[in-house]
């Protein structure tokens, strides 16, 4: 027996109750030992994080997939967990200390790490609670954390194995140094901002009385970072630049430091830019580092003029004057420029003021692309330091081949080009970070600095030999190093657990395109290295969720959308359905509250349709297969279920989330609610009750991956289904096919009804008005439906009687269904002259407006210079009025 539904659909109460039921009863766990496994892992969110709109999209898509495969009988496992997020988490805890006028360095490393663990236990679970609000059916019983003991062991083993295989090494190179966080960060964690700055020109005197061919005793260089001249080691000129050929191999004497540096030939110097000569600071510029190496400077010989806070420190040659030591880099810049100007080494730049008068400036004003740390928020400094590197070029070879061969499919395929471009040009991966929170690097050094890498200090000591004093590396590993092991370490690797055997490789990875290189590509590298297998055969990359105007969301713009607020307002099902319906193979999604509200209305429509079924004795189905049916309307709706299921499965196979969502949406709203329930009203016999109950069940199953809460509630209220909740129900197996005759008959009836309703609307005729109709020579199909479904035609199309004869002369409207044209006389129904006048007036107004808008949109000045929202509105208005013209012309044509 069904349980009567309340009149009002209340998402909040339903969501809380059902999620608790699913989790408490272990319904998210893989519990089908004999079934085919299906496995996905979530991109582990930062333990510091809270649910943002990108998480909502990413996790909705994953939940749609895992619920779909669970319903299809798979032993479905969705691995969930959080990332320890080295920099982010350490920042959170240090910020808390600062609020209490305390700081990290007041504690031992062990005590500070203990404080981080304490914070994690108290506050680190916010995002996992929020994922539950979204309805994510993750296996919480196996929740992972990248600092769990078994996971940490996997991380350390991987590091040691890579080192022993020569794929991890220690090297002195330039890194992106964050002076605020005091750690190296990767290229992927650097954001470029446009900053107003200057381009200063300086004279560097030639040494030993040497002059250029034109008689000058100096070389002119230019720089946006004058302070770095304190660590210059060379001047580079192009080998083919005739102006400087005579001085290659000679020296200049640097102002301020007095350092003699060579003039070297290198193609990095562009003869067309400025003077064609470039100052080279290999310890503080990535391009200069390469030039320096080509010039014969070893990294250990390159001069470093900054400490870890980007304050000036003494170089190895001791030539920086004491007055500069300890200055912030930007303070040092001002003093360097001032000194160079005072002593005549600054070349002023000629310019003009607002009045057109020629003036001299110290520097050319320039807008400079400047690197900032994405977390520290300060300018990144290239800094020469010893770090640990992974030989990413070697590890990338197998993942590159996997995508080329089709072993791993990237969806959408358009991302392959980006993938190959990065992987083919991949640089060594710096994996050490100067933090206290994270996986500490398993390396110990003797007094000469030689590293001994091992899983434990005892093993390192054994390698070093008795009596050798060892000191452990202070650094931790890049967070992305550990998360690269996520697809298999979460299952127990390196142990050969049952989970590893059954659920690795995973079946699919869904991620945002923005972590393709941070995470996805690195999982492919580590999967191949550690297991010899690709971590999954398919990688789906979705787009970003943007603000309604198409802008990227950011806190600074104030356009960030809180998904939890949307869930409070519209319900999780509506937000989920919006995400799925708008996700079109990686294209960005624009937020649209109206669409979310529309999907809340969709849920309400299904709720009310179920209440209608209950009030007419339609309850849960008793069979998986479709019931026997004789009525055309029942045979038709069974065929519609079969077609919908096929389209839905095809869309899911292609990972077309939008197509899948829209398929089930249109079936529920258009075919079932708007037509089937209308067609059966007043004629609900036992056959129809059985078919309607079965169709509603199929709807609940097919819709469940997208809208799990309302479907589970309706499923439970439609009848007693002991130990058979919807989440683990059986995917539809109708055991039926489309009945072509029934489909043709009902589609004909729907077409006639739709045509009449449209015509009435256009002509201002009351929807309920019954009209007489004539069809002279009906088709066999038309005659069959008219004879068999007269009452339905009268009730839905409001046509009665229908004469199979020629229509009388006079004003009439014409409507059609299939091959059949119906003439509906209008004499006495409306004032035809007045209606023509009204339509003519409306047509003229819309035609005029459409023409005006067309002129505006064809004006390049308007399209290029007007605000984007104004252009969008003009296009929308033009489309509206163009459609109105067509509609009004059709209405006039109906009147003859």
JOVEN-V388603 format. One record per pair of residues at least 24 apart in sequence whose C-alpha atoms are under 7 Angstrom apart, sorted by sequence separation. I is the first residue (numbers start at 1). J is the second residue. D is the distance in Angstrom with one decimal. If there is no record, write none. Layout:
i=I j=J d=D
i=I j=J d=D
This chain:
i=199 j=223 d=5.5
i=200 j=224 d=6.3
i=446 j=470 d=4.8
i=854 j=878 d=6.8
i=199 j=224 d=4.7
i=445 j=470 d=5.2
i=446 j=471 d=6.6
i=574 j=599 d=5.0
i=701 j=726 d=6.9
i=853 j=878 d=5.7
i=198 j=224 d=5.8
i=239 j=265 d=4.8
i=444 j=470 d=5.7
i=445 j=471 d=5.2
i=574 j=600 d=4.9
i=773 j=799 d=6.3
i=230 j=257 d=6.5
i=234 j=261 d=4.9
i=235 j=262 d=6.4
i=236 j=263 d=5.8
i=237 j=264 d=6.3
i=238 j=265 d=5.4
i=239 j=266 d=6.0
i=396 j=423 d=6.3
i=444 j=471 d=5.2
i=445 j=472 d=6.3
i=509 j=536 d=6.8
i=570 j=597 d=6.3
i=771 j=798 d=6.4
i=772 j=799 d=5.8
i=773 j=800 d=6.8
i=777 j=804 d=6.7
i=233 j=261 d=5.4
i=234 j=262 d=5.1
i=235 j=263 d=4.7
i=236 j=264 d=4.9
i=237 j=265 d=5.1
i=238 j=266 d=5.2
i=239 j=267 d=6.6
i=444 j=472 d=4.2
i=508 j=536 d=5.5
i=513 j=541 d=5.0
i=770 j=798 d=4.7
i=771 j=799 d=5.0
i=772 j=800 d=5.2
i=773 j=801 d=6.5
i=774 j=802 d=5.7
i=775 j=803 d=6.3
i=776 j=804 d=5.1
i=850 j=878 d=5.3
i=234 j=263 d=5.8
i=235 j=264 d=6.1
i=236 j=265 d=5.6
i=237 j=266 d=5.9
i=238 j=267 d=5.0
i=443 j=472 d=6.0
i=444 j=473 d=5.7
i=505 j=534 d=6.8
i=506 j=535 d=5.9
i=507 j=536 d=5.2
i=508 j=537 d=6.5
i=509 j=538 d=6.4
i=510 j=539 d=6.1
i=511 j=540 d=6.4
i=512 j=541 d=5.2
i=513 j=542 d=6.0
i=769 j=798 d=6.7
i=770 j=799 d=5.6
i=771 j=800 d=6.0
i=772 j=801 d=5.4
i=773 j=802 d=4.8
i=774 j=803 d=4.7
i=775 j=804 d=4.9
i=776 j=805 d=4.2
i=213 j=243 d=6.9
i=234 j=264 d=6.9
i=236 j=266 d=5.9
i=241 j=271 d=6.3
i=443 j=473 d=5.5
i=505 j=535 d=4.9
i=506 j=536 d=4.9
i=507 j=537 d=6.3
i=508 j=538 d=5.0
i=509 j=539 d=4.9
i=510 j=540 d=4.8
i=511 j=541 d=5.2
i=512 j=542 d=5.0
i=513 j=543 d=6.4
i=570 j=600 d=5.9
i=701 j=731 d=6.5
i=768 j=798 d=6.9
i=770 j=800 d=6.4
i=772 j=802 d=6.2
i=773 j=803 d=6.2
i=774 j=804 d=5.9
i=775 j=805 d=5.8
i=776 j=806 d=4.8
i=238 j=269 d=5.0
i=264 j=295 d=6.9
i=505 j=536 d=5.4
i=507 j=538 d=6.9
i=508 j=539 d=6.0
i=509 j=540 d=6.1
i=510 j=541 d=6.1
i=511 j=542 d=6.4
i=512 j=543 d=6.1
i=774 j=805 d=5.9
i=775 j=806 d=6.6
i=850 j=881 d=5.4
i=212 j=244 d=6.9
i=237 j=269 d=5.2
i=238 j=270 d=6.4
i=441 j=473 d=6.2
i=774 j=806 d=6.3
i=849 j=881 d=6.8
i=850 j=882 d=5.9
i=236 j=269 d=6.1
i=238 j=271 d=6.4
i=393 j=426 d=5.8
i=774 j=807 d=5.4
i=392 j=426 d=6.6
i=393 j=427 d=6.7
i=441 j=475 d=6.0
i=698 j=732 d=6.1
i=847 j=881 d=7.0
i=47 j=82 d=5.4
i=392 j=427 d=6.6
i=393 j=428 d=6.9
i=440 j=475 d=5.9
i=441 j=476 d=5.2
i=484 j=519 d=6.1
i=846 j=881 d=5.3
i=38 j=74 d=6.0
i=44 j=80 d=7.0
i=46 j=82 d=5.8
i=47 j=83 d=5.7
i=392 j=428 d=5.4
i=440 j=476 d=4.1
i=441 j=477 d=6.2
i=745 j=781 d=6.7
i=37 j=74 d=5.6
i=38 j=75 d=5.9
i=39 j=76 d=5.9
i=40 j=77 d=6.6
i=41 j=78 d=5.6
i=42 j=79 d=6.2
i=44 j=81 d=5.5
i=45 j=82 d=5.1
i=46 j=83 d=4.9
i=47 j=84 d=5.8
i=391 j=428 d=5.4
i=392 j=429 d=6.0
i=439 j=476 d=5.1
i=440 j=477 d=6.3
i=35 j=73 d=6.9
i=36 j=74 d=5.2
i=37 j=75 d=4.5
i=38 j=76 d=4.7
i=39 j=77 d=4.9
i=40 j=78 d=5.0
i=41 j=79 d=4.6
i=42 j=80 d=5.6
i=44 j=82 d=4.5
i=45 j=83 d=5.8
i=46 j=84 d=6.3
i=47 j=85 d=6.7
i=390 j=428 d=5.8
i=391 j=429 d=6.7
i=438 j=476 d=5.5
i=439 j=477 d=5.5
i=480 j=518 d=6.6
i=484 j=522 d=5.5
i=485 j=523 d=6.2
i=782 j=820 d=6.8
i=846 j=884 d=6.6
i=847 j=885 d=6.1
i=35 j=74 d=5.6
i=36 j=75 d=5.8
i=37 j=76 d=5.8
i=38 j=77 d=6.2
i=39 j=78 d=5.9
i=40 j=79 d=6.4
i=41 j=80 d=6.3
i=44 j=83 d=5.4
i=46 j=85 d=5.4
i=237 j=276 d=6.3
i=389 j=428 d=6.0
i=390 j=429 d=5.0
i=438 j=477 d=6.5
i=480 j=519 d=6.5
i=484 j=523 d=4.3
i=664 j=703 d=6.6
i=846 j=885 d=6.1
i=35 j=75 d=5.4
i=48 j=88 d=7.0
i=237 j=277 d=4.9
i=389 j=429 d=5.2
i=390 j=430 d=6.5
i=435 j=475 d=6.1
i=436 j=476 d=6.7
i=550 j=590 d=5.9
i=745 j=785 d=6.2
i=779 j=819 d=6.8
i=48 j=89 d=6.0
i=236 j=277 d=5.7
i=237 j=278 d=6.6
i=389 j=430 d=4.4
i=390 j=431 d=6.9
i=434 j=475 d=5.0
i=435 j=476 d=6.1
i=485 j=526 d=6.4
i=756 j=797 d=6.2
i=779 j=820 d=6.4
i=235 j=277 d=6.6
i=236 j=278 d=5.2
i=388 j=430 d=5.8
i=389 j=431 d=5.7
i=433 j=475 d=5.5
i=434 j=476 d=6.5
i=484 j=526 d=6.3
i=546 j=588 d=6.8
i=548 j=590 d=5.1
i=778 j=820 d=5.9
i=843 j=885 d=5.7
i=32 j=75 d=5.1
i=235 j=278 d=5.6
i=236 j=279 d=6.4
i=387 j=430 d=6.6
i=388 j=431 d=5.7
i=432 j=475 d=6.0
i=433 j=476 d=5.3
i=542 j=585 d=6.5
i=543 j=586 d=4.4
i=545 j=588 d=5.8
i=546 j=589 d=5.8
i=547 j=590 d=5.7
i=548 j=591 d=4.7
i=753 j=796 d=6.2
i=31 j=75 d=6.4
i=207 j=251 d=5.4
i=235 j=279 d=4.7
i=236 j=280 d=6.7
i=388 j=432 d=5.4
i=432 j=476 d=5.7
i=433 j=477 d=5.8
i=542 j=586 d=4.0
i=543 j=587 d=5.0
i=544 j=588 d=4.8
i=545 j=589 d=4.7
i=546 j=590 d=4.8
i=547 j=591 d=5.3
i=548 j=592 d=6.0
i=753 j=797 d=4.4
i=30 j=75 d=5.1
i=206 j=251 d=6.1
i=207 j=252 d=4.9
i=234 j=279 d=6.3
i=235 j=280 d=5.6
i=387 j=432 d=5.9
i=432 j=477 d=4.8
i=433 j=478 d=5.8
i=541 j=586 d=5.9
i=542 j=587 d=6.9
i=543 j=588 d=4.4
i=544 j=589 d=6.2
i=545 j=590 d=5.9
i=546 j=591 d=6.1
i=752 j=797 d=7.0
i=843 j=888 d=5.9
i=30 j=76 d=5.3
i=206 j=252 d=4.2
i=207 j=253 d=5.7
i=234 j=280 d=5.0
i=431 j=477 d=5.5
i=432 j=478 d=5.7
i=543 j=589 d=6.9
i=545 j=591 d=6.7
i=775 j=821 d=6.3
i=30 j=77 d=5.4
i=205 j=252 d=5.5
i=206 j=253 d=6.2
i=232 j=279 d=6.7
i=233 j=280 d=5.9
i=431 j=478 d=4.8
i=775 j=822 d=4.9
i=29 j=77 d=6.4
i=204 j=252 d=6.3
i=205 j=253 d=5.7
i=232 j=280 d=5.6
i=233 j=281 d=5.8
i=487 j=535 d=6.3
i=774 j=822 d=5.5
i=775 j=823 d=6.5
i=204 j=253 d=6.6
i=232 j=281 d=4.4
i=773 j=822 d=6.2
i=774 j=823 d=5.1
i=839 j=888 d=6.3
i=204 j=254 d=5.9
i=231 j=281 d=5.9
i=431 j=481 d=6.8
i=773 j=823 d=5.7
i=774 j=824 d=6.5
i=204 j=255 d=6.8
i=773 j=824 d=4.6
i=772 j=824 d=6.1
i=228 j=281 d=6.8
i=771 j=824 d=6.9
i=839 j=892 d=6.8
i=221 j=275 d=6.6
i=634 j=688 d=6.6
i=220 j=275 d=6.3
i=221 j=277 d=5.7
i=836 j=892 d=6.6
i=220 j=277 d=6.9
i=221 j=278 d=5.6
i=634 j=691 d=6.5
i=80 j=138 d=6.0
i=221 j=279 d=6.2
i=629 j=687 d=6.5
i=79 j=138 d=6.3
i=80 j=139 d=6.6
i=756 j=815 d=6.3
i=78 j=138 d=5.0
i=79 j=139 d=6.1
i=80 j=140 d=6.7
i=755 j=815 d=5.8
i=78 j=139 d=5.9
i=84 j=145 d=6.9
i=755 j=816 d=6.6
i=77 j=139 d=6.7
i=81 j=143 d=5.0
i=82 j=144 d=6.5
i=83 j=145 d=6.0
i=84 j=146 d=5.8
i=257 j=319 d=5.2
i=80 j=143 d=5.3
i=81 j=144 d=4.2
i=82 j=145 d=5.1
i=83 j=146 d=5.3
i=84 j=147 d=6.4
i=257 j=320 d=5.4
i=627 j=690 d=6.6
i=80 j=144 d=6.3
i=81 j=145 d=5.5
i=82 j=146 d=6.8
i=257 j=321 d=6.8
i=609 j=673 d=6.4
i=627 j=691 d=5.9
i=752 j=816 d=6.2
i=752 j=817 d=4.8
i=751 j=817 d=5.2
i=626 j=694 d=6.8
i=621 j=690 d=6.6
i=748 j=817 d=5.6
i=748 j=818 d=6.1
i=585 j=656 d=6.5
i=618 j=689 d=5.0
i=231 j=303 d=5.8
i=584 j=656 d=6.6
i=617 j=689 d=6.9
i=621 j=693 d=5.3
i=63 j=136 d=5.6
i=231 j=304 d=6.7
i=584 j=657 d=6.8
i=620 j=693 d=5.4
i=621 j=694 d=4.8
i=63 j=137 d=6.3
i=231 j=305 d=6.0
i=583 j=657 d=6.0
i=584 j=658 d=5.6
i=618 j=692 d=6.7
i=619 j=693 d=5.3
i=620 j=694 d=6.9
i=583 j=658 d=5.4
i=618 j=693 d=5.4
i=48 j=124 d=5.8
i=50 j=126 d=6.1
i=51 j=127 d=5.6
i=581 j=657 d=6.4
i=582 j=658 d=5.7
i=621 j=697 d=6.7
i=47 j=124 d=5.2
i=50 j=127 d=4.6
i=59 j=136 d=6.9
i=580 j=657 d=5.4
i=581 j=658 d=4.1
i=620 j=697 d=6.8
i=47 j=125 d=6.8
i=49 j=127 d=5.9
i=580 j=658 d=5.6
i=51 j=130 d=6.2
i=304 j=384 d=6.6
i=581 j=661 d=5.1
i=814 j=894 d=5.9
i=580 j=661 d=6.3
i=581 j=662 d=6.2
i=813 j=894 d=4.5
i=812 j=894 d=6.7
i=813 j=895 d=5.7
i=812 j=895 d=5.7
i=811 j=895 d=5.8
i=811 j=896 d=6.3
i=230 j=320 d=6.4
i=642 j=734 d=6.8
i=642 j=737 d=6.4
i=286 j=382 d=6.9
i=642 j=738 d=6.7
i=285 j=382 d=5.7
i=284 j=382 d=5.0
i=620 j=718 d=5.0
i=639 j=737 d=5.8
i=284 j=383 d=5.6
i=619 j=718 d=5.1
i=620 j=719 d=5.1
i=639 j=738 d=4.0
i=283 j=383 d=6.4
i=284 j=384 d=6.9
i=619 j=719 d=6.1
i=639 j=739 d=6.1
i=283 j=384 d=5.4
i=227 j=329 d=6.8
i=636 j=739 d=6.5
i=635 j=739 d=6.4
i=227 j=332 d=5.8
i=227 j=333 d=4.5
i=636 j=742 d=5.1
i=226 j=333 d=5.7
i=635 j=742 d=6.0
i=636 j=743 d=5.0
i=624 j=732 d=6.8
i=625 j=733 d=5.9
i=626 j=734 d=4.9
i=28 j=137 d=5.4
i=174 j=283 d=6.9
i=227 j=336 d=6.1
i=624 j=733 d=6.2
i=625 j=734 d=4.4
i=626 j=735 d=6.4
i=633 j=742 d=6.8
i=28 j=138 d=5.9
i=29 j=139 d=5.2
i=226 j=336 d=6.7
i=624 j=734 d=6.6
i=625 j=735 d=5.3
i=626 j=736 d=6.5
i=632 j=742 d=4.8
i=636 j=746 d=6.8
i=28 j=139 d=5.1
i=226 j=337 d=6.8
i=174 j=286 d=6.6
i=633 j=746 d=6.5
i=679 j=792 d=6.6
i=19 j=135 d=6.8
i=399 j=524 d=5.7
i=173 j=299 d=6.7
i=182 j=308 d=5.8
i=399 j=525 d=6.1
i=172 j=299 d=6.1
i=182 j=309 d=6.6
i=172 j=300 d=7.0
i=409 j=537 d=6.2
i=410 j=538 d=6.0
i=411 j=539 d=6.0
i=412 j=540 d=6.8
i=763 j=891 d=6.5
i=179 j=308 d=5.9
i=180 j=309 d=6.7
i=396 j=525 d=5.9
i=408 j=537 d=4.5
i=409 j=538 d=4.7
i=410 j=539 d=4.9
i=411 j=540 d=4.7
i=412 j=541 d=6.8
i=577 j=706 d=5.7
i=762 j=891 d=5.9
i=179 j=309 d=4.5
i=395 j=525 d=5.4
i=407 j=537 d=6.1
i=408 j=538 d=5.4
i=409 j=539 d=6.2
i=410 j=540 d=6.1
i=411 j=541 d=6.2
i=576 j=706 d=6.3
i=577 j=707 d=6.6
i=179 j=310 d=5.8
i=576 j=707 d=6.9
i=573 j=707 d=4.6
i=573 j=708 d=6.8
i=573 j=709 d=6.6
i=203 j=345 d=5.0
i=202 j=345 d=5.5
i=203 j=346 d=6.4
i=202 j=346 d=4.7
i=203 j=347 d=6.9
i=201 j=346 d=6.1
i=202 j=347 d=5.5
i=201 j=347 d=5.2
i=200 j=362 d=6.7
i=201 j=363 d=7.0
i=200 j=363 d=4.5
i=199 j=363 d=5.1
i=200 j=364 d=6.6
i=198 j=363 d=5.4
i=199 j=364 d=4.9
i=198 j=364 d=5.3
i=199 j=365 d=6.5
i=198 j=365 d=4.6
i=199 j=366 d=6.6
i=197 j=365 d=6.0
i=198 j=366 d=5.2
i=197 j=366 d=5.2
i=196 j=366 d=5.9
i=197 j=367 d=5.9
i=196 j=367 d=4.4
i=197 j=368 d=6.3
i=195 j=367 d=5.4
i=196 j=368 d=6.1
i=194 j=367 d=6.1
i=195 j=368 d=5.2
i=412 j=585 d=5.8
i=194 j=368 d=5.5
i=195 j=369 d=6.4
i=412 j=586 d=6.5
i=194 j=369 d=4.7
i=195 j=370 d=6.4
i=193 j=369 d=5.7
i=194 j=370 d=6.1
i=192 j=369 d=6.0
i=193 j=370 d=5.3
i=192 j=370 d=5.4
i=193 j=371 d=6.4
i=192 j=371 d=4.6
i=191 j=371 d=5.7
i=192 j=372 d=6.1
i=190 j=371 d=6.0
i=191 j=372 d=5.2
i=190 j=372 d=5.6
i=191 j=373 d=6.2
i=190 j=373 d=4.9
i=191 j=374 d=5.8
i=189 j=373 d=6.3
i=190 j=374 d=5.7
i=189 j=374 d=5.6
i=178 j=373 d=6.3
i=181 j=376 d=6.0
i=180 j=376 d=5.8
i=178 j=376 d=6.8
i=180 j=378 d=6.8
i=178 j=380 d=5.2
i=177 j=380 d=5.6
i=178 j=381 d=6.6
i=176 j=380 d=6.0
i=177 j=381 d=5.1
i=176 j=381 d=6.0
i=177 j=382 d=5.9
i=176 j=382 d=5.0
i=177 j=383 d=5.9
i=175 j=382 d=5.5
i=176 j=383 d=6.6
i=174 j=382 d=5.8
i=175 j=383 d=5.5
i=174 j=383 d=5.1
i=175 j=384 d=6.5
i=174 j=384 d=4.4
i=173 j=384 d=5.4
i=174 j=385 d=6.4
i=172 j=384 d=6.6
i=173 j=385 d=5.9
i=172 j=385 d=5.3
i=173 j=386 d=6.6
i=172 j=386 d=4.3
i=171 j=386 d=5.5
i=172 j=387 d=6.4
i=170 j=386 d=6.7
i=171 j=387 d=5.7
i=170 j=387 d=5.6
i=171 j=388 d=6.4
i=170 j=388 d=4.4
i=169 j=388 d=5.7
i=170 j=389 d=6.1
i=168 j=388 d=6.9
i=169 j=389 d=5.4
i=168 j=389 d=5.6
i=169 j=390 d=6.7
i=168 j=390 d=4.5
i=167 j=390 d=5.8
i=168 j=391 d=6.1
i=167 j=391 d=5.0
i=186 j=430 d=6.8
i=184 j=433 d=5.7
i=183 j=433 d=5.6
i=184 j=434 d=6.7
i=183 j=434 d=4.6
i=182 j=434 d=6.7
i=183 j=435 d=6.8
i=156 j=442 d=6.7
i=152 j=439 d=6.9
i=160 j=453 d=6.3
i=160 j=454 d=6.0
i=160 j=455 d=6.8
i=157 j=455 d=6.7
i=156 j=455 d=6.4
i=113 j=436 d=6.9
i=113 j=437 d=6.1
i=109 j=436 d=6.5
i=155 j=482 d=5.7
i=188 j=518 d=7.0
i=154 j=489 d=6.4
i=146 j=482 d=6.8
i=151 j=489 d=6.0
i=151 j=490 d=6.9
i=154 j=493 d=6.8
i=154 j=494 d=6.3
i=144 j=490 d=6.5
i=90 j=437 d=6.2
i=86 j=437 d=5.6
i=86 j=438 d=5.5
i=86 j=479 d=5.9
i=85 j=479 d=5.9
i=134 j=572 d=5.5
i=41 j=487 d=6.4
i=62 j=510 d=6.6
i=58 j=511 d=6.4
i=58 j=512 d=7.0
i=39 j=503 d=5.9
i=37 j=502 d=6.7
i=37 j=503 d=6.4
i=40 j=506 d=5.7
i=39 j=506 d=4.9
i=40 j=507 d=6.1
i=39 j=507 d=5.4
i=40 j=508 d=5.7
i=41 j=509 d=6.9
i=43 j=511 d=6.8
i=38 j=507 d=6.1
i=40 j=509 d=6.2
i=54 j=544 d=6.7
i=54 j=545 d=6.1
i=53 j=545 d=6.8
i=56 j=563 d=6.8
i=53 j=561 d=6.5
i=53 j=562 d=6.5
i=52 j=562 d=6.2
i=53 j=563 d=5.5
i=52 j=563 d=6.2
i=60 j=576 d=5.8
i=61 j=580 d=6.5
i=57 j=579 d=5.6
i=12 j=571 d=6.6
i=11 j=571 d=5.3
i=9 j=604 d=6.3
i=9 j=607 d=6.8
i=5 j=611 d=6.3
i=2 j=619 d=5.8
i=1 j=619 d=6.9
i=68 j=705 d=5.5
i=67 j=705 d=5.1
i=64 j=705 d=4.5
i=63 j=705 d=6.9
i=64 j=706 d=5.6
i=71 j=727 d=6.9
i=71 j=728 d=5.7
i=73 j=730 d=6.9
i=70 j=728 d=6.6
i=71 j=729 d=5.8
i=72 j=730 d=6.4
i=71 j=730 d=5.5
i=72 j=731 d=5.1
i=71 j=731 d=5.2
i=18 j=709 d=6.7
i=15 j=709 d=5.7
i=14 j=709 d=6.6
i=4 j=717 d=6.9
i=3 j=717 d=4.8
i=2 j=717 d=5.3
i=3 j=718 d=6.3
i=2 j=718 d=4.3
i=3 j=719 d=6.8
i=2 j=719 d=4.1
i=1 j=719 d=4.7
i=2 j=720 d=7.0
i=1 j=720 d=6.1
